[in-house]
């Protein structure tokens, strides 16, 4: 049966969850046969985007990102919003799919009609995002979700690619897991719009508050823009309403100053560069002779007989 991009886009716009899932699967597909239909669907949906809060949540492993997304998403729904979540999962090298591809980590949120939670494979892409995260965000936003949450792969503190797709970056940290300033040196905190120390409950509450105060003090001279530092507990709910309010204030401030428009313009330029690189590489490697030569050079690289940069140069036309 031939795919009708117009009908699929209309299904997304009408709030049909099955159409939404099919559209995301389509735009995430790597099959060449799906490219034209995916681009047409995106062209039809793109004019219906631009008004949502695009929130990126990142941080080191163990910071409780998924649990907080669950609690924060439920709070947003209580405030009258509809929440779409893209949980970027590590990609299986064998199947190419998400290793953690279930919704149990956000079970309460996923069960709500006002939410759509989608595990999305990283595709081996560095930076904490998937290769089609932007496209999936368009589908969710056009489908009527006015809060779009991107939870990046919890692989460490280098996940700064998320700044290329969201309006507001929330960095989650765990008190006692290392010097917060070390995170600053690694480049994660310098991109944060907000920072929250998680699991601030029970015996860890005082420790989290102390870590918050320490980082807030550092930020007074490292980040003169006044980056908020909070504590939050997804388990008890303490700090969740305050975190949500801070997110809203941050977006409002960015909008009022014109920084949000500039940020989105920069993101579209970055998207163009990424798309151009991907399409040039795909077109170049579609040459059968080049593909065969690439396999030969890969074998030499694997044996350690040839450096990867040298192999790459040999593949390029002189």
C-alpha positions as CSV (number, residue, x, y, z in Angstrom):
1,X,0.0,0.0,0.0
2,X,1.4,3.4,-1.1
3,X,2.0,5.9,1.7
4,X,0.0,9.1,1.4
5,X,2.1,11.9,3.0
6,X,-0.9,14.3,3.0
7,X,-3.1,11.8,4.8
8,X,-0.4,11.0,7.3
9,X,0.2,14.6,8.1
10,X,-3.5,15.2,8.5
11,X,-3.7,12.3,10.9
12,X,-0.9,13.8,12.9
13,X,-2.6,17.2,12.9
14,X,-5.9,15.7,14.1
15,X,-4.2,14.1,17.1
16,X,-4.3,10.5,15.9
17,X,-1.8,8.7,18.0
18,X,-1.3,5.9,15.5
19,X,-0.6,8.4,12.8
20,X,1.8,10.2,15.1
21,X,3.8,7.0,15.8
22,X,3.8,6.1,12.1
23,X,5.1,9.6,11.2
24,X,7.9,9.5,13.7
25,X,8.9,6.0,12.5
26,X,8.9,7.4,8.9
27,X,11.1,10.4,9.6
28,X,13.5,8.3,11.7
29,X,13.9,5.7,8.9
30,X,17.2,5.3,7.2
31,X,15.7,3.6,4.2
32,X,16.3,5.6,1.0
33,X,12.8,4.7,-0.2
34,X,11.3,6.6,2.8
35,X,13.3,9.9,2.3
36,X,10.9,11.6,-0.2
37,X,7.7,10.7,1.8
38,X,9.4,11.8,5.1
39,X,10.4,15.1,3.7
40,X,6.9,15.8,2.3
41,X,5.3,15.0,5.7
42,X,7.7,17.3,7.4
43,X,7.0,20.1,4.9
44,X,3.3,19.8,5.6
45,X,3.8,19.8,9.4
46,X,6.5,22.4,9.8
47,X,4.2,25.5,9.4
48,X,2.3,24.2,12.4
49,X,5.3,24.4,14.7
50,X,7.1,27.1,16.6
51,X,4.9,27.8,19.7
52,X,5.9,24.9,22.0
53,X,8.4,25.0,24.8
54,X,11.3,22.8,23.7
55,X,13.1,21.5,26.8
56,X,16.3,19.6,26.8
57,X,17.2,17.5,29.8
58,X,20.7,16.1,30.2
59,X,23.2,15.2,32.8
60,X,25.5,12.3,33.9
61,X,24.3,8.7,34.4
62,X,22.4,8.2,37.7
63,X,21.1,11.7,37.9
64,X,17.5,10.4,37.5
65,X,16.6,12.1,34.2
66,X,13.8,9.8,33.2
67,X,12.2,9.8,36.7
68,X,12.2,13.6,36.7
69,X,10.8,13.8,33.2
70,X,8.0,11.6,34.5
71,X,7.2,13.9,37.5
72,X,7.8,17.1,35.6
73,X,5.6,16.0,32.7
74,X,2.7,15.1,35.0
75,X,3.0,18.5,36.6
76,X,2.9,20.2,33.2
77,X,-0.3,18.2,32.3
78,X,-1.9,19.4,35.6
79,X,-1.2,22.9,34.3
80,X,-3.1,22.2,31.2
81,X,-0.3,21.3,28.8
82,X,0.2,18.3,26.5
83,X,3.7,16.8,26.7
84,X,5.7,15.0,24.0
85,X,8.8,13.2,25.1
86,X,11.7,11.9,23.0
87,X,13.9,9.7,25.3
88,X,17.1,9.2,23.3
89,X,18.3,5.7,24.0
90,X,21.7,4.1,23.2
91,X,21.5,2.2,19.9
92,X,22.1,-1.6,19.6
93,X,24.9,-2.3,17.3
94,X,23.2,-5.5,16.2
95,X,19.6,-4.2,15.5
96,X,20.1,-0.5,15.2
97,X,17.2,0.0,17.6
98,X,16.9,1.4,21.1
99,X,18.5,-0.7,23.8
100,X,16.1,0.6,26.4
101,X,13.1,0.8,24.1
102,X,10.3,0.7,26.6
103,X,8.4,3.3,28.5
104,X,8.6,1.8,31.9
105,X,10.9,4.5,33.1
106,X,8.1,7.0,32.6
107,X,5.2,4.7,33.2
108,X,2.9,7.3,34.9
109,X,3.4,9.9,32.2
110,X,3.2,7.4,29.3
111,X,-0.2,6.2,30.6
112,X,-1.7,9.7,30.2
113,X,-3.7,10.7,27.2
114,X,-2.1,14.1,27.3
115,X,1.4,12.7,26.8
116,X,3.3,10.9,24.1
117,X,6.5,9.2,25.2
118,X,8.8,7.8,22.5
119,X,12.1,6.0,23.0
120,X,14.3,7.0,20.1
121,X,17.6,5.4,19.0
122,X,20.7,7.5,19.2
123,X,22.0,5.9,16.0
124,X,25.4,6.0,17.4
125,X,25.5,9.8,17.0
126,X,27.8,11.6,19.5
127,X,26.5,14.4,21.6
128,X,23.5,12.8,23.2
129,X,21.0,13.1,20.4
130,X,19.6,10.9,17.6
131,X,20.2,11.5,13.9
132,X,16.5,12.5,13.4
133,X,15.7,14.2,16.7
134,X,14.8,17.5,15.1
135,X,12.4,15.8,12.7
136,X,10.6,13.8,15.4
137,X,10.2,17.1,17.4
138,X,8.4,18.6,14.4
139,X,6.0,15.7,14.3
140,X,5.2,16.0,18.1
141,X,4.8,19.7,18.0
142,X,2.5,19.7,14.9
143,X,0.6,16.9,16.7
144,X,-0.5,19.4,19.3
145,X,2.1,18.8,22.1
146,X,3.0,22.2,23.4
147,X,5.8,21.0,25.7
148,X,8.5,18.9,23.9
149,X,11.0,17.2,26.1
150,X,14.2,15.8,24.8
151,X,16.0,13.5,27.3
152,X,19.5,13.0,26.0
153,X,21.6,9.8,26.3
154,X,23.1,9.6,29.8
155,X,26.6,8.8,28.7
156,X,28.6,11.5,30.4
157,X,29.0,15.3,30.5
158,X,29.7,16.0,26.8
159,X,26.1,16.1,25.7
160,X,26.1,19.6,24.3
161,X,24.5,18.8,20.9
162,X,21.2,19.2,22.7
163,X,21.7,23.0,22.6
164,X,21.2,22.8,18.8
165,X,17.5,21.6,19.1
166,X,15.9,23.0,22.3
167,X,15.0,26.4,23.7
168,X,15.9,25.7,27.3
169,X,18.6,23.3,28.6
170,X,18.1,21.8,32.1
171,X,21.2,20.1,33.5
172,X,20.6,17.5,36.2
173,X,23.3,16.7,38.7
174,X,23.6,14.3,41.7
175,X,25.1,15.7,44.8
176,X,28.1,13.8,46.0
177,X,28.9,12.5,42.6
178,X,31.9,14.7,42.0
179,X,32.9,18.3,42.0
180,X,30.3,20.4,40.2
181,X,33.0,22.6,38.8
182,X,34.5,19.6,37.0
183,X,31.3,19.4,35.0
184,X,31.9,23.1,34.1
185,X,35.4,22.3,32.8
186,X,33.9,19.5,30.7
187,X,31.6,21.9,28.9
188,X,28.2,20.8,30.1
189,X,27.3,23.4,32.7
190,X,28.3,26.3,30.6
191,X,25.4,25.5,28.3
192,X,22.9,25.2,31.1
193,X,19.9,27.5,31.3
194,X,19.0,25.9,34.6
195,X,20.7,23.4,36.9
196,X,18.9,21.1,39.4
197,X,20.3,18.7,42.0
198,X,18.1,15.6,41.9
199,X,17.1,13.1,44.5
200,X,16.9,15.8,47.2
201,X,15.0,13.8,49.7
202,X,15.5,11.9,52.9
203,X,19.1,11.7,54.0
204,X,20.3,13.3,50.7
205,X,18.3,16.4,51.1
206,X,20.8,18.4,53.1
207,X,23.6,17.3,50.9
208,X,21.7,18.4,47.8
209,X,21.0,21.8,49.3
210,X,24.7,22.3,50.2
211,X,25.7,21.3,46.6
212,X,23.1,23.8,45.3
213,X,24.4,26.6,47.4
214,X,28.0,25.8,46.4
215,X,27.3,25.9,42.7
216,X,25.0,28.9,43.0
217,X,28.0,30.7,44.6
218,X,30.3,29.7,41.8
219,X,27.7,30.9,39.3
220,X,27.7,34.4,40.7
221,X,31.0,35.0,39.0
222,X,31.2,32.2,36.4
223,X,27.7,32.8,35.0
224,X,26.7,36.4,35.6
225,X,23.5,35.9,33.7
226,X,22.0,34.4,36.9
227,X,21.6,30.8,36.0
228,X,19.1,29.3,38.6
229,X,20.3,26.4,40.6
230,X,17.6,24.3,42.4
231,X,17.0,21.1,44.2
232,X,14.3,18.7,43.3
233,X,12.9,15.3,44.3
234,X,10.9,13.4,41.7
235,X,10.1,10.9,44.5
236,X,8.4,13.3,46.9
237,X,7.5,16.0,44.3
238,X,9.4,18.6,46.3
239,X,10.8,21.3,44.0
240,X,8.9,20.1,40.9
241,X,6.5,23.1,40.8
242,X,9.3,25.5,41.4
243,X,11.4,23.9,38.6
244,X,8.4,24.2,36.2
245,X,8.0,27.8,37.1
246,X,11.6,28.6,36.5
247,X,11.5,26.9,33.1
248,X,8.6,29.1,32.2
249,X,10.3,32.3,33.4
250,X,13.4,31.3,31.4
251,X,11.6,30.9,28.2
252,X,9.7,34.2,28.8
253,X,13.0,36.0,29.4
254,X,14.5,34.6,26.2
255,X,11.4,35.5,24.2
256,X,11.3,39.0,25.6
257,X,15.0,39.7,24.9
258,X,14.9,38.3,21.4
259,X,17.4,35.6,22.4
260,X,14.9,32.8,21.6
261,X,14.5,33.9,18.0
262,X,18.2,34.1,17.6
263,X,18.7,30.7,19.2
264,X,16.2,29.1,16.9
265,X,17.8,30.8,13.8
266,X,21.2,29.4,14.9
267,X,19.6,26.0,15.3
268,X,18.2,26.1,11.8
269,X,21.6,27.0,10.4
270,X,23.1,24.1,12.3
271,X,20.4,21.8,11.0
272,X,21.2,22.8,7.5
273,X,24.9,22.0,8.0
274,X,24.1,18.7,9.5
275,X,21.7,17.7,6.8
276,X,24.1,18.8,4.1
277,X,26.9,16.6,5.5
278,X,24.6,13.6,5.9
279,X,23.2,13.9,2.3
280,X,26.6,14.5,0.7
281,X,28.0,11.5,2.5
282,X,25.0,9.3,1.6
283,X,25.2,10.4,-2.1
284,X,28.9,9.9,-2.2
285,X,28.8,6.4,-0.7
286,X,26.0,5.3,-3.0
287,X,28.6,4.8,-5.7
288,X,29.2,1.0,-5.9
289,X,32.9,1.4,-6.7
290,X,33.4,3.7,-3.8
291,X,31.5,1.5,-1.5
292,X,33.7,-1.5,-2.5
293,X,36.8,0.6,-2.0
294,X,35.6,1.8,1.4
295,X,35.2,-1.9,2.5
296,X,38.7,-2.6,1.4
297,X,40.1,0.4,3.3
298,X,38.0,-0.5,6.4
299,X,39.7,-3.9,6.5
300,X,43.1,-2.2,6.5
301,X,42.0,0.3,9.2
302,X,40.7,-2.5,11.4
303,X,44.0,-4.4,11.1
304,X,45.8,-1.3,12.2
305,X,47.6,-1.1,8.9
306,X,46.2,2.3,7.9
307,X,45.3,5.4,9.8
308,X,41.6,6.4,9.5
309,X,42.4,10.0,8.2
310,X,44.7,8.6,5.6
311,X,42.0,6.1,4.5
312,X,39.4,8.9,4.3
313,X,41.6,11.0,2.1
314,X,42.2,8.1,-0.3
315,X,38.4,7.7,-0.6
316,X,38.0,11.4,-1.6
317,X,38.4,12.5,-5.2
318,X,41.7,14.2,-5.8
